[in-house]
Amino acid sequence: MDDHRLALGGELAPVRLAAKASSTIGLTEFFLGLPDGEAIRPLPLHEAGFETLGRAVGWFTVPPGSEGYAAGDVVHLRPFQPR
């Protein structure tokens, strides 16, 4: 994925998912976005290690009333903020 697509000054960036992001109804779940060609591969935050955190380019959530998103769906990725 081209870095310029995510360099939006902290604004939400619409990206397509390379795989499904499954969630439990009733919980807000956080996912990391990992570059995968022109898409983003979702990884639940609770499954991420330090190496994965370093490769992630942003994050998104699945709201509590949803079972998640299908592969190919567009989500709004929030880029990490440099400090």
N, C-alpha and C positions, 0 to 999 in steps of 0.2 A: 504494500500500500504506500502510496506517495505521502510523505510527511506533510506536504502542504495542504492536503485534504483535512488534516486534523489541526492545523495551526490557525485556529479561529479565535484566539484570544480568550480561551476558556468557555466559549459558547458551545452549544450542543452541535455535534456533527452527525448528519444522517449517514449511516453505513448499513450495508447488507450483511446478514449473518451467514457464515459458511456452514454452520451446524445449528441444531436446535438448542435453545436455552430453556431447560425444564425447571419448573418451580413448584413449590407446594402452595396450594391455595390457602390463604390466610396469613402468609408470611411475605414480607418484602424481601426479595433476595437480590444481593449485589453480585454482579458479574464483571470480570475483567475482560477487556477486548484485546485479543492477540492478533497481530497481522497475519493474514492468510491470503496472499495474492491481492485481489481487489476487494476482498471482504474482510470481516472480522470473525475470528473463532472465539466463541464465548467460553469462559471458564468460571465456574462458581468461585467466589472469593474463598470459601471455606476449603477448597481443594488446592489453592495456590500455595506454592513454596516461594522462597526468596528469588530463585532464578526466574520463575514465571513472572513475578512482580516486576522484575527488571526488564522483561520483554514486552509487558503490557503497554499499550499506548493510550488507554483510557478505561472508563468504566460506565456501566449502565445498571439500572434496576428493573426488576420485574415487579409490578405492583401486586399487593396482596390478593386481589380478586382475579388474578390470572394464573393459568397453568404454565405460562411461558410463551416463547415465540418459536416459530418454525424456522428451519433453514430457509434462507431466501428472504425472510421478513426484514424490513428496515427498522432499525432501532436508532435512538439518538444517543451517541456516545459522548460522554463528557471527558475531554482531554485532561490529563494530569497537569497540575499547575507547577511550573518551575519555581524554586525558592531561591 
